[in-house]
Amino acid sequence: MLRFNIIRKFTTSIISRNDQNYLSSTVYALSTAPARSAIGVIRITGPASESIFTKLTGSVKLPKHRVSTVRKIYDFSNDNKVLLDECLVLYFKSPFSYTGEDLLELHVHGGVAVINKTMQTIAKLHTSIAPVRLAEPGEFSKRAFQNQRFDLTEVEGINTLIHAETEMQRVSALSSMKGDTNLLFNEWRERILKNIALLTTVIDFGEDHDIEEVNNLFDNVNLDIKKLETEIENYLFKIKRSQILLDGIKVTLIGPPNAGKSSLLNILAQDDKAIVSSIAGTTRDAMEVPLDVGGYKIIVGDTAGIRESQDIIEQEGIKRAKKKSLESDINILILPADDLNTEKEFLSHAIELIRNTDKEYIVIINKSDLIISNDKDDILEKLSKQLNISKDRFSFISCTNNEGIEKLIQNLTKRFKMVTFSDKEDPITISNRAKEILSNDVLFGFQEFYKFREMDDIVMASEGLKSSVDGIGKITGEAIGIEEILGVVFSKFCIGK
């Protein structure tokens, strides 16, 4: 913790040199959407927060910590007392606030005019002694980091949580925001440091160890680094799977013409996203629609019906349909119950998809409302032979009366869990910056250790591990030179965060 505090002080001194007023300034920003709403929240943080409260309210009494009060706020400039609004005021005393500084929140009425006038009035309170300025993107969170309220993995988790669109994206962001990621990375860091310490004892007191002792120590360090490497590689694999939650699971509807792909898309979207017609070949191009299904963000692709065609435009649509299905995470193969003469072109491609073990697939038979129950066994018998899969892989639906749709969504949700590994544990996510550092710095440092171990160069092997430690420091914010990282991290935040 001492080292961490020293580094934070070093970081602060750098920022102060770049901008003398950076940490002494009081900053403000609108933290809610800049549009008409019921409430607009204006946040103010910094040493002049209490002064701004008294100047806006005309009160000589300081606000109470974490106690909400209803106050009238005024513009006292030009010797006039102009009422701005009657609003809810919240005050958080340093260090018990989001930023670690005095922090004031004004919950004003959400009219654009009210918000603009209040912001303009705050700007007028700037003085050379107590500078007040508009906050930069992510500055509230940056100050929270500088005041040791959070580490970088936590503030990046907060940003991911803000941008979460679905329930599973929310869950995946929580691990970083709660500090779980920081605990894991610090555990890895401590293990690497212990191994560096062992190597350092040999470097400093090598004459006290015989060759066999040195080799045994080297072997023990090598064994522990191998275990750690496996853990980090497995972690990166989980991250890759969980990343699908943020990007959206790619689901492609594939089938012969007039099978009901566009109808199913409209049902999943609960909107008329695609043109539906009884004329075969209506869909000529692939279209994508982002949806929330079962708490998962998915990107559903509707494609052209696959069949043999002499139409040049339709041929291009079929080509794109095949390409999209090969890039998809899950393919929904749709077959029409009223036409079992499956197109050879589609049949060939469907078998290719089914044999691809990297792809999840679901096979559904649409238009079940047009057949009687006694015919279902005959249909299953024929199609299972054509596709060479068991009968239990098929399910019947009807886009006309919604038969089987609920069961299909349940099946899809089950597949979503499998694709993202969220069926085994809660999904996790870290920033692209952190992923690159794990691969390019931490794991690279391990490779350097292995290389120099083979050369019996204990000094350089130790240096390789030090680069791994520095890599973890870059992720959590415990690295010298962190000012270069901060701009990348906080530039992605909204102004009021």
C-alpha positions in Angstrom: 0.0 0.0 0.0 3.0 2.3 0.7 4.2 1.8 -2.9 0.7 2.4 -4.2 0.5 5.7 -2.3 3.9 6.9 -3.5 2.8 6.2 -7.1 -0.5 8.0 -6.7 1.5 11.0 -5.3 3.8 10.8 -8.2 0.9 10.8 -10.7 -0.7 13.8 -8.9 2.5 15.8 -9.1 2.8 15.1 -12.9 -0.8 16.3 -13.5 -0.2 19.3 -11.3 2.8 20.3 -13.5 0.7 19.9 -16.6 -2.2 22.0 -15.2 -1.5 24.0 -12.1 -5.2 24.4 -11.4 -6.1 20.8 -12.2 -6.5 19.4 -8.6 -7.3 22.8 -7.0 -10.1 23.5 -9.5 -13.7 22.8 -8.7 -15.5 21.2 -11.7 -19.1 20.8 -12.6 -21.1 18.9 -15.2 -24.6 17.7 -16.1 -24.6 14.0 -15.2 -28.0 13.3 -16.8 -28.9 13.3 -20.5 -28.9 16.9 -22.0 -32.5 16.8 -22.9 -35.9 17.6 -21.4 -36.7 15.2 -18.5 -38.2 15.2 -15.1 -34.9 15.8 -13.3 -31.5 17.1 -14.3 -28.6 16.2 -12.0 -25.7 18.7 -11.9 -22.6 17.5 -10.1 -20.0 19.7 -8.5 -16.8 18.4 -7.0 -13.8 20.2 -5.5 -12.7 22.5 -2.7 -15.2 25.3 -3.7 -18.3 23.0 -3.4 -19.4 24.4 -0.1 -18.9 27.9 -1.3 -20.9 27.3 -4.4 -23.7 25.9 -2.2 -23.8 29.1 0.0 -23.6 31.4 -3.1 -26.5 29.6 -4.8 -28.8 29.3 -1.8 -27.8 32.5 0.0 -27.5 30.3 3.2 -24.8 30.9 5.8 -25.3 27.3 7.1 -23.2 24.6 5.5 -25.1 21.6 4.0 -25.3 18.4 6.1 -23.3 15.4 4.9 -25.5 12.9 3.0 -28.7 14.6 4.0 -31.0 15.7 1.2 -32.8 19.0 1.5 -35.1 21.1 -0.7 -33.6 24.5 -1.4 -34.3 27.5 -3.6 -31.2 28.4 -5.7 -30.6 31.9 -7.0 -28.4 33.9 -9.4 -27.0 36.7 -7.2 -24.8 38.3 -9.9 -25.3 41.9 -10.9 -26.7 42.7 -7.5 -30.0 41.0 -8.6 -31.6 38.1 -6.8 -33.0 35.9 -9.6 -34.7 32.6 -8.6 -33.4 29.8 -10.7 -35.3 26.8 -9.3 -36.4 24.9 -6.2 -34.5 21.7 -6.2 -33.2 18.8 -4.1 -29.7 19.3 -2.9 -27.3 16.5 -1.8 -23.9 17.1 -0.2 -21.1 14.6 0.3 -18.2 15.6 2.6 -14.6 14.6 1.6 -13.4 11.9 1.7 -16.8 10.1 1.8 -17.9 10.9 -1.7 -17.6 9.3 -5.2 -14.6 11.5 -6.0 -13.1 11.6 -2.5 -13.5 15.4 -2.6 -16.3 17.6 -1.4 -19.2 16.9 -3.8 -22.4 18.7 -4.3 -25.4 17.5 -6.4 -28.2 19.7 -7.6 -31.3 17.8 -8.6 -33.0 20.5 -10.6 -36.2 20.3 -12.7 -35.2 18.8 -16.1 -36.2 21.6 -18.4 -33.5 22.6 -20.8 -33.8 26.3 -19.8 -33.5 25.5 -16.1 -30.4 23.4 -16.6 -28.7 25.9 -18.9 -29.3 28.8 -16.6 -28.1 26.9 -13.5 -24.9 25.8 -15.4 -24.3 29.4 -16.5 -24.7 30.7 -13.0 -22.2 28.2 -11.6 -19.7 29.2 -14.3 -20.0 32.9 -13.0 -18.8 31.7 -9.6 -15.2 31.2 -10.9 -12.5 33.3 -9.3 -8.7 33.2 -9.4 -8.6 32.1 -5.8 -11.3 29.4 -6.2 -11.3 28.4 -9.9 -14.5 26.8 -11.2 -14.7 25.2 -14.6 -16.6 22.6 -16.7 -15.5 19.1 -16.1 -13.6 17.1 -18.8 -14.9 13.7 -20.0 -14.5 11.2 -17.1 -13.0 13.7 -14.8 -15.2 12.8 -11.8 -14.0 9.2 -12.1 -10.4 10.3 -12.7 -10.4 12.3 -9.5 -11.9 9.2 -7.7 -8.9 7.2 -9.0 -6.4 9.9 -7.9 -8.0 10.0 -4.5 -7.7 6.2 -4.2 -11.4 5.6 -4.2 -11.1 3.1 -7.0 -8.3 1.5 -9.1 -8.4 1.5 -12.9 -10.1 -1.8 -13.3 -12.9 -0.6 -11.0 -13.4 2.7 -12.9 -13.4 0.9 -16.2 -16.0 -1.5 -14.8 -18.1 1.5 -13.9 -17.9 2.8 -17.4 -18.9 -0.6 -18.8 -21.8 -0.7 -16.4 -23.0 2.7 -17.6 -23.1 1.4 -21.2 -24.7 -1.9 -20.4 -27.8 -2.5 -22.5 -28.9 -5.9 -21.3 -29.1 -7.8 -18.0 -26.1 -10.1 -18.8 -24.0 -7.1 -19.8 -24.8 -5.6 -16.4 -23.8 -8.8 -14.6 -20.5 -9.0 -16.5 -19.6 -5.4 -15.6 -20.2 -5.9 -11.9 -17.1 -8.1 -11.3 -14.8 -5.2 -12.2 -16.9 -2.5 -10.5 -17.0 -4.4 -7.2 -13.2 -4.8 -7.2 -13.1 -8.6 -7.9 -10.9 -8.0 -10.9 -8.5 -5.9 -8.9 -8.2 -8.6 -6.2 -7.4 -11.2 -8.8 -4.8 -9.1 -10.5 -3.1 -8.2 -7.2 -3.0 -11.9 -6.3 -1.2 -12.6 -9.5 1.1 -9.7 -8.9 2.0 -10.9 -5.4 2.8 -14.4 -6.7 5.1 -13.0 -9.4 6.8 -10.8 -6.8 7.4 -13.8 -4.6 9.1 -15.6 -7.4 11.2 -12.5 -8.2 12.2 -12.4 -4.5 13.4 -16.0 -4.7 15.5 -15.3 -7.8 16.9 -12.2 -6.1 18.2 -14.2 -3.2 20.3 -16.2 -5.6 21.5 -13.1 -7.3 22.5 -11.4 -4.0 23.7 -14.4 -2.1 24.7 -16.8 -4.9 27.9 -17.8 -3.2 25.9 -19.3 -0.4 24.0 -21.7 -2.7 25.3 -24.7 -4.5 24.4 -25.5 -8.1 21.8 -28.1 -7.1 20.0 -25.6 -4.8 20.0 -23.0 -7.5 18.6 -25.5 -10.1 15.8 -26.6 -7.7 14.9 -23.0 -7.0 14.8 -22.2 -10.7 12.6 -25.3 -11.3 10.2 -24.3 -8.5 9.9 -20.8 -9.9 9.4 -22.2 -13.4 6.6 -24.5 -12.2 4.7 -21.7 -10.4 5.0 -19.4 -13.4 3.7 -22.2 -15.7 0.7 -22.5 -13.4 0.1 -18.8 -13.4 0.5 -18.6 -17.2 -2.3 -21.3 -17.5 -4.5 -19.3 -15.2 -4.1 -16.1 -17.2 -4.6 -17.9 -20.5 -7.8 -19.5 -19.2 -8.9 -16.1 -17.8 -8.4 -14.5 -21.3 -10.4 -17.3 -22.9 -13.3 -16.6 -20.5 -13.0 -12.9 -21.3 -13.2 -13.6 -25.0 -16.4 -15.6 -24.4 -17.8 -12.9 -22.2 -16.9 -10.2 -24.7 -19.7 -11.7 -26.9 -22.1 -10.4 -24.3 -21.0 -6.8 -25.0 -20.6 -7.1 -28.8 -23.8 -9.1 -29.1 -24.3 -12.8 -29.9 -24.5 -13.3 -33.6 -27.6 -15.3 -34.5 -28.3 -16.0 -38.2 -31.7 -17.2 -39.6 -30.9 -19.6 -42.5 -33.2 -21.6 -44.6 -34.7 -22.2 -48.1 -37.0 -19.5 -49.6 -40.4 -18.9 -48.0 -39.5 -20.9 -44.9 -40.5 -18.0 -42.5 -37.2 -16.5 -41.6 -38.4 -12.9 -41.9 -41.6 -13.8 -40.0 -39.6 -15.2 -37.1 -37.3 -12.2 -37.1 -40.4 -9.9 -36.7 -41.7 -12.1 -33.8 -38.4 -12.0 -32.0 -38.2 -8.2 -32.5 -41.9 -7.7 -31.7 -41.9 -5.3 -34.7 -42.2 -5.4 -38.4 -38.5 -5.3 -39.2 -38.5 -7.4 -42.3 -40.8 -7.5 -45.3 -43.0 -10.7 -45.2 -44.5 -12.1 -48.4 -45.8 -15.4 -49.7 -43.6 -14.9 -52.8 -40.4 -16.9 -52.5 -37.2 -15.0 -52.6 -38.5 -11.7 -51.1 -35.3 -11.2 -49.0 -32.4 -10.5 -51.3 -29.8 -9.1 -48.9 -28.7 -9.9 -45.3 -30.0 -7.6 -42.7 -29.1 -7.3 -39.0 -31.3 -6.4 -36.1 -30.0 -5.9 -32.5 -32.4 -7.4 -29.9 -32.6 -8.2 -26.2 -33.7 -11.8 -25.8 -33.6 -13.4 -22.3 -31.4 -10.6 -21.0 -28.8 -11.2 -23.7 -27.9 -8.8 -26.5 -28.1 -10.6 -29.8 -27.6 -9.5 -33.4 -30.2 -11.4 -35.5 -29.4 -11.7 -39.2 -32.2 -12.3 -41.7 -30.8 -13.8 -44.9 -31.9 -14.6 -48.5 -33.4 -18.1 -49.0 -30.8 -20.6 -50.1 -31.7 -22.3 -53.4 -30.4 -22.8 -56.9 -31.0 -19.6 -58.8 -30.1 -18.0 -62.2 -30.9 -14.5 -60.9 -27.6 -12.6 -60.4 -28.9 -10.5 -57.6 -30.4 -13.5 -55.8 -27.1 -15.4 -56.2 -25.3 -12.6 -54.5 -27.8 -12.6 -51.6 -27.4 -16.4 -51.3 -23.6 -16.0 -51.2 -23.9 -13.4 -48.4 -26.3 -15.6 -46.5 -23.8 -18.5 -46.5 -21.0 -16.2 -45.5 -23.0 -14.7 -42.6 -24.0 -18.2 -41.3 -20.3 -19.2 -41.2 -19.5 -16.1 -39.1 -22.4 -16.6 -36.8 -22.2 -17.8 -33.1 -25.6 -19.6 -33.4 -27.5 -20.6 -36.6 -31.2 -21.1 -36.6 -32.0 -23.5 -39.5 -35.6 -23.0 -40.6 -37.5 -25.5 -42.7 -41.1 -25.2 -43.9 -43.5 -27.9 -42.8 -45.6 -27.5 -46.0 -42.7 -28.2 -48.4 -40.4 -31.1 -47.5 -38.7 -31.1 -50.9 -35.7 -29.4 -49.3 -33.6 -27.4 -51.8 -30.3 -29.3 -52.5 -28.4 -26.1 -52.3 -29.7 -25.4 -48.8 -29.4 -29.0 -47.7 -25.7 -29.1 -48.6 -25.0 -25.9 -46.7 -27.1 -27.0 -43.7 -25.1 -30.2 -43.4 -21.9 -28.2 -43.5 -23.1 -26.0 -40.6 -24.2 -28.9 -38.5 -20.8 -30.6 -39.0 -19.0 -27.5 -37.9 -18.3 -28.2 -34.2 -17.4 -24.6 -33.5 -21.0 -23.4 -34.3 -24.1 -23.9 -32.2 -27.3 -24.6 -34.2 -31.0 -25.0 -33.7 -33.3 -26.7 -36.3 -36.9 -25.6 -36.3 -39.8 -26.6 -38.6 -42.1 -23.7 -39.2 -45.8 -23.6 -40.2 -46.8 -26.3 -37.8 -50.3 -24.9 -38.0 -50.6 -26.3 -41.5 -50.1 -30.0 -40.5 -51.9 -32.4 -38.3 -50.1 -34.0 -35.3 -50.1 -37.5 -36.9 -47.9 -36.2 -39.7 -45.2 -34.8 -37.5 -43.5 -38.1 -37.0 -43.3 -38.6 -40.8 -41.8 -35.1 -41.2 -39.2 -35.7 -38.5 -38.3 -39.1 -40.0 -37.7 -37.6 -43.4 -35.8 -34.5 -42.2 -33.6 -36.3 -39.7 -32.4 -38.6 -42.5 -31.8 -35.7 -44.8 -29.7 -33.8 -42.3 -28.3 -36.8 -40.5 -29.3 -35.7 -37.0 -31.5 -37.2 -34.4 -35.2 -36.3 -34.2 -34.8 -34.6 -30.8 -32.8 -31.8 -32.4 -36.0 -30.6 -34.2 -38.7 -28.4 -32.8 -42.0 -27.2 -34.4 -43.1 -23.6 -34.4 -45.8 -21.5 -36.1 -45.1 -17.9 -36.9 -48.9 -17.5 -37.6 -50.2 -18.5 -34.1 -46.9 -18.3 -32.1 -47.0 -22.0 -31.3 -43.6 -23.1 -30.0 -42.1 -19.6 -29.9 -41.8 -19.5 -26.1 -40.0 -22.9 -26.1 -37.7 -21.6 -28.9 -36.8 -18.6 -26.8 -36.0 -20.8 -23.9 -33.9 -23.0 -26.1 -32.1 -19.9 -27.5 -31.4 -18.6 -24.0 -29.9 -22.0 -23.1 -27.6 -21.7 -26.1 -26.6 -18.2 -25.2 -25.4 -19.4 -21.8 -23.4 -22.1 -23.5 -21.8 -19.8 -26.1 -20.8 -17.2 -23.4 -20.0 -19.8 -20.6 -22.5 -18.0 -18.4 -24.1 -21.4 -17.6 -21.0 -22.3 -15.5 -20.2 -18.9 -13.8 -21.1 -15.2 -14.0 -19.6 -13.6 -17.1 -16.6 -11.3 -16.6 -15.3 -8.5 -18.7 -12.2 -6.2 -18.8 -11.3 -3.4 -21.1 -9.5 -4.0 -24.4 -6.6 -2.0 -22.9 -6.3 -4.5 -20.0 -6.6 -7.5 -22.4 -3.7 -6.3 -24.6 -1.5 -5.7 -21.6 -2.1 -9.2 -20.2 -1.1 -10.6 -23.6 1.6 -8.2 -24.6 3.3 -7.5 -21.3 2.4 -10.1 -18.7 2.5 -13.2 -20.8 5.4 -11.8 -22.8 7.4 -11.4 -19.6 6.8 -15.1 -18.8 8.2 -16.0 -22.2 11.3 -13.9 -21.5 11.7 -15.7 -18.2 11.5 -19.1 -20.0 14.0 -18.0 -22.6 16.6 -16.8 -20.2 16.1 -19.8 -17.8 17.2 -22.1 -20.7 20.3 -19.9 -20.9 20.8 -20.1 -17.1 20.8 -16.3 -16.9 19.0 -15.8 -13.6 19.4 -12.0 -13.8 17.6 -11.6 -17.2 15.1 -14.2 -16.2 14.2 -12.1 -13.2 13.9 -9.0 -15.4 11.4 -10.9 -17.6 9.2 -11.4 -14.5 9.6 -7.7 -13.5 8.1 -6.7 -16.9 5.1 -8.9 -16.0 4.7 -7.2 -12.7 4.9 -3.8 -14.4 2.2 -5.0 -16.9 -0.3 -5.7 -14.1 0.6 -2.3 -12.6 -0.4 -0.7 -15.9 -3.8 -2.4 -15.7 -4.6 -1.5 -12.1 -3.0 1.9 -12.1 0.0 1.1 -9.9 2.6 1.9 -12.6 5.1 4.8 -12.9 4.2 6.7 -16.1 0.5 6.1 -15.5 -0.3 9.6 -16.9 0.0 8.1 -20.4 -2.7 5.5 -19.5 -5.2 7.9 -17.8 -6.0 9.7 -21.1 -6.9 6.5 -22.8 -9.1 5.2 -19.9 -11.1 8.4 -19.0 -11.5 9.8 -22.5 -14.2 7.1 -23.0 -16.3 8.4 -20.1 -19.2 10.8 -20.4 -18.8 14.3 -19.2 -20.7 14.0 -15.9 -18.9 10.8 -14.8 
